[in-house]
Amino acid sequence: MAGPKIVFSVPAHEGVAVIQDQIANLRRFVPGSQVVLHLSEGFYYLQKRGVPVRSAPWMRLSTIPGLRAMPGVFVNDARMRTEWGNILHTHLSNFRYADRHLDFDYFVLLSSSCLLVRSGAAELMAEYDYGVIETTPKPEYEWRAANECDPVFQAIQADCGASELCVGQSEGTYYRRDAFRHIADTIERHWSFTPGHIRVHEEVYLPTVASTLGGRNGGSPIILKKHDVKLPPLDASLVDRLRREEVGDFYNESFAGGTMRMATIHKGAHLFGMRPVPRKMDDPLRRHIRDLPV
C-alpha cells in the first residue's frame, strides 16, 4: 500500500547550495515527497537595538529555473518580504500554491535549517490527522500578553472557538490537507502581513486553531527543535540517538501551564529530524547527516 503524499513547505533565505542540499535530504528520507519553496524578496531581521537590517540578496533570479527543474521541487510564484518572527504568510501562501497545483495528503512546515535523519516520517503521519504542539503557556510567557491583547488574535480565537491561547513550534508540524485548509481559512479571514509585527504568529495562531480540531487524532511534530528541550548539543551523537529512537517523550516546561494535552508532548518515536542544522555546506553536522544511510 502506497504511503501518503507529502508536501514540505520551506521559506528559503539561504544560498542555493544549502537549499538544494535540504531538498535532496527531504526527498531521500521521504521518497516521492514534494517541496514548495517561498523565496524571500530580501530577508529582514532585527538587531538587539531594534534597528531593521536587510541582508544581502541571497539568490539571483536566474537560479530559479534551475530549482524548478529539480524533481519534486516547486517555486511559489509569490515573493514576499520576510523577517524573523513574521513568516506565517509564506507558509499560508505555499499551502495555497500547493492546494491549487499539487496532489498531496499532508502539508508539513519546515525552516531552511531543518534536516531529516531517518526514514518513516510519511508512514507515521498517516496514523494522525495532524502533529502539533498545543501548550497553554504560563502567564509570564513573553508572547502571551502581546497576543492576547492583539485584535487579530482575538478575532481568530473567537472565529475558531478556542478557549485559550496555545503555543508550540511550527517546524515539523504536519496537517492533513483538509485540516490545514480549515486553519488557513480561519487565519486569513482576519490577518495579513504587517511589517514589524514581530509576534512569531506561526507558533501562536496555528496551535490555537489546531486545538479546536475536535474529533481528530493528534500527534506531535517530526522535528526536534534544540532550544525547546534540555539536550546535549546538536551533533552526530544526537543524530544517532534519534535514529535509534533513544530520545524519550518530553515537553517544554517553560511553556507549560496548568493544562497539558497529550498532543503537547513531544513523542520521541515521532522525531525524524532536527533544527537548527548550520546553513553551511561544510559544517560537520550537515556533512554527517548527508552521509547517513537511508
N, C-alpha and C positions, 0 to 999 in steps of 0.2 A: 504494500500500500504506500503510495506516494505521500511524503510529508507535506505540511502546509507551505504555501508560497509566502516568502518573507521579503519585505521591503525595508531597507535601512535608510533612515533619514540622517544626513550629515551636513551641518552648516560648516563650510570649509573656509579657513582663513590662512592656510599654510601653503608652503611651496608644493609644486606639482608632484615631485617625487614622493613626498610624505603622503599625499592623498592617494597616489597610485599604490603605495605600499599598504595603506589601510584597506583599499578596495580589494587587493589581492588577498589580504588576511581574511576579510569577511567572506569572500566567495570560496576560499579554501576550506574554512571551517563550517560554512553553511552553503554547500553546493547548490547552485541554481538560484541563489538569492539575487535580488536587485538592489541597487544603490542609487538613491536620488540625492544629488548634491545641490546645495544652495551656495553659490559663490558670492561672497560679500562684495559690495561695491567698494569697500575700504573698511578695514577693521578699526573700531574706536575702543579705547579703554580709558579708564580714569586713573590718574596718578593720585597718590595719597593727599596731595594738596588740593585735589578737586579740579585740576586743570585738564580739560579734554585734549588728548593727544591722538592724532591719527597715524597709524603705522604706514609704512611704505606699501604701495600696491604689491600684492603677493602673487598676482597671476596676470599675464598678458592675455588679451582676448584671443590671440592667435593659438593659445593652447587649448581652448575649449573644444574645438572639433576633435582633437586627439583624445580628450577624455570621453567624449560622446562615442568615439569609435571603440572604446573598451567594452567587451561583452558584459551585459548586465548593468551598465552604467548609464544614468540619465541625468542630464544637467537641467535643473529647473530654469525656465526662461526668465524668471524674476531675479533681479539682483538688487537687494535692499541693503540699507545701512544696518550694521550690527554693532553692538557694544557689549562689554561684559555686563551680565545681569539683565540683558534685554535682547534675547534671541528667540523668544517663543514664536514670533511671527514667521521665522524662517521654517520651523517645523510645521506650522499650520500651512504655509504655502507649499512646502514639499508634499504634504498629505494631499492637498487639493490637486497638485500636479499628478501624483500617483493615482488618485481616485478617478481622474479623467482619462489617464492614458495606460495604466498598467493593470495586469491581472495579479491580484495578491490576496492573501488571507490575513496577514498580520503586519502591522506597522510598528517599527522599532526606532526609538530615538537614541542617537549617539552623539558624542562630540568627536572632533577630529583627533583627540588624544586617546580614544578607546581602541583597544585591540582585543580580539578573542584569543584564547589559549587552548581551547579544546572543542571537540565536536559535540553535537547533540542538542544545541540550543533550539533548533526548529522543532525537534520531537518533544522537547519539554514544553514549548509554547502551546503545542497542540492540546495539551491537557488543561489549559486555562483560557479564560476569556480575556484576561489582562494580567500584567505583572507590574504592580505599582506599590510604592510605599505610601501608606496613609497614616501618618503620625500626627496626633494632636500635640502641638508644641507647648512647652512651658510658657507661662506668661512673659518671662524675660527674654524669650527668643527674639532676636533682633528684628526680624521682618514681620512679626505678628502684629504689633500695633500699627505699623505703617500700612499693612494690607487691610486690617480690619476697619480702618477709617477711610479707605480708598473707595470712592463711589463706584468705580468699575468692579472691584472685587465684591462689593455689597450687591451690585446688580447680578453678577454671576452667581453668587451664593443664593440669592432669592430665586433666580431662574431655575437652578438645579435642585433647590430644596435642601441644600447641605445644612446640617445643624451647627457646624463649627468649621473653622479654618483648619485645613490639613496641610502638611508639608511632606516633602520627600524628594529624593533625587530624580532627575529626569533621565540621566544617562542609563541606558539599558532597560528602560521601561518599554513594555510592548502591549499592544492592544489589538483585539480583533478589529477588522476593518469597520464593521458597523458600530462598534463601541467608540472608536476614535472619531468617526463621523459625527456621532452624537456629542462628544466632548467638544470637537471643533465648532460645531454649530452653536453650542451654548456659549462658548467663549467669544466667538466672532460677532454674536448679536450685541455685545456690549463693549468690545475692546478693539483698539487699533494702536499701532506702534507710535509711541511718543518719545522722541529723543531725550535722553537724560532721565527717563523714568526708571531708575535702577531698583527693581524690586525682585529680580530673579523670578519672573512670572511663571516660568515653566515648572518651578519647584513649589508653587502655591496653587495656581489655577488648576493644573492637571490633576494633582491628587485630591483636591477639594471636590471637583466634579466627579472624579472616579469613585469617590466614597459614596456617591449616590446611585451607583450602578447596581441596584438591588437585584437579588436573584442570580447574580453572575458569580462565576468561580474565579477567585483571585489568587495569583501567585505573587512572586517578588521579582525585582529586576535581575537581569542576567549579568550585570557589570558590577564589580567590586570597586567602589569609589573610595580612594585612600583616606580622605580626611573625615569620612563618616564612621570610621572604625579604628580602634586601637590595635593596629597590627604592625609587624616589622615593616621596614621599607619595602616598596615595590621592587622586587629583584627576582633573579632567576629561581631562588629557593621558594618564593611565594608562588611563582608561576607553577612550579612542580607540585606544590600543595594543592593549588586549585585543580590541577589536572587529576590528582588522586582523590579529590573531594574531601580533603582534610581540613577545610575551613568550616567550622561549625556554624549553627544558626546564631544570629545576634541582631540587636537593634541599637540605634544611636541614642544613648541615654540623655545626651544633651538636648535632643529634640523632644524626648518623650514626656508626655503629660500624664494625667491620671487615667486616661483611657487608651488601651492599646488594642488594635485589631490584629487578627492573625496575619493579614496582608502587610502589616507594618514590619514584620520580622524578616530580615534578610535570611534566606534559607541557603545554607552552604551548598547544597546539592544543585541549587539553581544558578550558581555563579559559573559563567563561561568565559569571562574576560575581565579586564581591569582598566582603571583610569586613575591618574594620567600616565601614559607612556610618553617619555620625552619625544618631541617632534623633531628629532634629528636622526637621519638615516644611519649614522654610525654609532648611535647610542647603544651601549652593551645590552640593555634590556630589550630594546627593539630588535637588535640582531638575534638575541636568544629566541625571542618569540618567532622571528622569521624562519628560524631553522627547526622549529618544532615539527615532529611528525604528526600527521592527522590521525 
